[in-house]
């Protein structure tokens, strides 16, 4: 399960050392840790990272297979979590340590910044190949954060982007070797931890308002 620790003013949200899929319990834990960060009275920034082979492998398809009648509220919960990261009132960076697939890639995309391991792992939106069309909210998130050409390539082909290719397409801001990935992510946001939380939160709400509305609106497309 996810864990939270601190390095000075920087909080590190450790997603776990397995596939870090979005199970209901996993999401509940992540939300609780985000509450801790937001409620912290002093300067704060957030680094989100996994351990091992995966950053996050996205939706918990095994859970969904056993709980098909809960598809709509489950996806709503996933999208609400993405919207929460997008508007979190502290500086955020995803340290993409390994594979980030589907909703896991979207989670990385919902951070202010992204840094990816240079030698291993893929950023991939495989929906076109697993017969799972994007919801309007998820499409809005990807298209708002990636360039039009990168979004088209990622969303319509299922292209797998290694770290250097992701950087060339602007999907991530930088790459780093595995040993220095977390330190590089911490360094990127440490000096930003003192930004006024109220001001930063309102800026993000304004920047991402259309996407947040799309992520949190009723998902009629899933009620077929």
Buried (B, 14 or more C-beta within 10 A) or exposed (E): BBEBEEEEBBBBBBBBEBBBBBBBEBBBBBBEBBEEBBEBEEBBBBBBBBBEBBBBBBBBBEBBEEEEEBEBEBBBBBBBBBBBBBBBBBBBBBBBBBBBBBBBBBBBBBBBBBBBBBEEBBBBBBBBEEEBEBBBBBBBBBBBBBEEEBBEBBBEEBBBBBBEBBBEBEBBBBBBEEEEBBEBBBBBBBEBBEBEBEEBBEBBEEBBEEBBEBBBBEBEEBEE
